[in-house]
Amino acid sequence: MMQDVVVPFVANMLPVVLAAADTTWRFLGESSSALCLGMAALGSSIGIGLAGQAAAGAWAKEARAGRNLSFTYIILVGMPISQTLYAMIIMINMRGAFENELVAAAGSCGLLFGVGLATGLAEMLSAWMQGMIGAAGIRALSDNEGKGLAFIIIAMGVVETVGIFGMVFMLGMIPSAG
């Protein structure tokens, strides 16, 4: 008797449960494009903040010594912003996959969630570490009267490469019509 009630109930509820699962995965997939950009912007903000604090200290030191303030520090302060742009490129491509209805299955939405999270982490940490190198570089330039800029830019470029690789590799994971 109980089986006569339970089996039809489960059979009728299965499409509802599956639809809810697809909706949940779609939500996670779509929201991860914003998560990606937010994490990258957070990393860029932290990196810029770290390098900016070092630049402010170096400018104060130069002003006390009666030297001209170095514009070079601005270059090192601004470098971590590029990771936010890389994440924006990923976000736009992810949004395009949803708008063109290229993403229909829950598996594709799960993949996009992973792409968003991986990109966000790669860009956030790349920008953060780039800011740390920039801050140390600014202090070194200040102490060494501007010597060693090329080496500092190369070190920051190595970390930048991680951000570029994160963008390029994840861009290849986004489902496309082609």
C-alpha positions, -999 to +999 in steps of 0.1 A: +000+000+000+027+025+010+047+015-021+017+025-043+019+060-029+057+065-027+067+053-062+043+076-081+053+105-058+090+100-064+084+095-101+065+128-103+091+147-082+121+135-102+117+161-130+113+189-104+145+178-085+164+176-118+152+210-129+162+225-095+197+209-099+201+224-134+190+258-121+214+256-092+243+248-115+233+275-139+233+300-110+267+288-098+281+290-134+267+324-141+276+339-107+312+326-110+318+351-138+312+379-113+332+360-087+361+358-111+362+396-116+356+403-080+385+382-068+408+396-094+398+432-085+405+423-048+440+411-057+447+441-078+435+464-050+457+447-024+487+447-048+483+484-057+478+492-020+510+474-010+530+491-037+513+524-031+522+524+006+559+517-002+558+545-028+544+570-003+572+561+021+598+564-006+585+598-017+586+610+019+622+598+022+631+616-010+614+648+000+632+648+034+665+644+016+656+673-008+656+650-039+632+650-067+603+626-063+606+595-085+579+589-111+592+554-116+573+542-086+540+549-103+548+522-129+554+497-101+523+508-083+501+504-114+512+470-126+489+449-105+458+463-122+463+442-154+450+411-137+416+427-133+415+432-170+424+396-176+395+385-154+372+409-173+381+392-205+372+358-190+339+372-176+328+386-209+335+353-226+316+334-199+287+358-202+287+352-240+285+315-235+253+319-214+238+345-237+243+323-268+228+294-249+259+274-255+257+262-219+227+240-214+238+210-194+246+211-157+281+198-166+289+229-186+277+251-158+299+232-134+328+237-158+322+274-159+320+276-122+355+260-120+367+284-147+355+314-128+369+302-095+403+292-110+406+324-129+397+345-099+423+327-077+450+329-103+444+366-110+440+376-073+471+359-062+491+371-092+482+407-086+488+404-048+522+389-053+530+415-080+522+442-055+545+427-029+573+426-054+566+461-064+566+473-028+600+456-021+612+470-054+602+505-045+620+503-012+651+489-030+650+517-056+647+543-029+677+529-010+698+524-042+690+558-058+670+542-086+694+514-096+679+480-104+646+490-120+650+466-149+654+436-125+624+446-105+602+449-137+615+415-148+605+400-115+571+416-117+568+404-153+573+368-142+544+371-118+524+389-146+530+358-167+512+336-142+481+359-146+484+358-184+486+320-183+457+318-160+436+338-184+447+320-216+443+285-202+409+292-187+398+310-219+403+277-237+380+259-212+350+281-219+325+263-242+322+280-276+302+275-307+333+267-327 
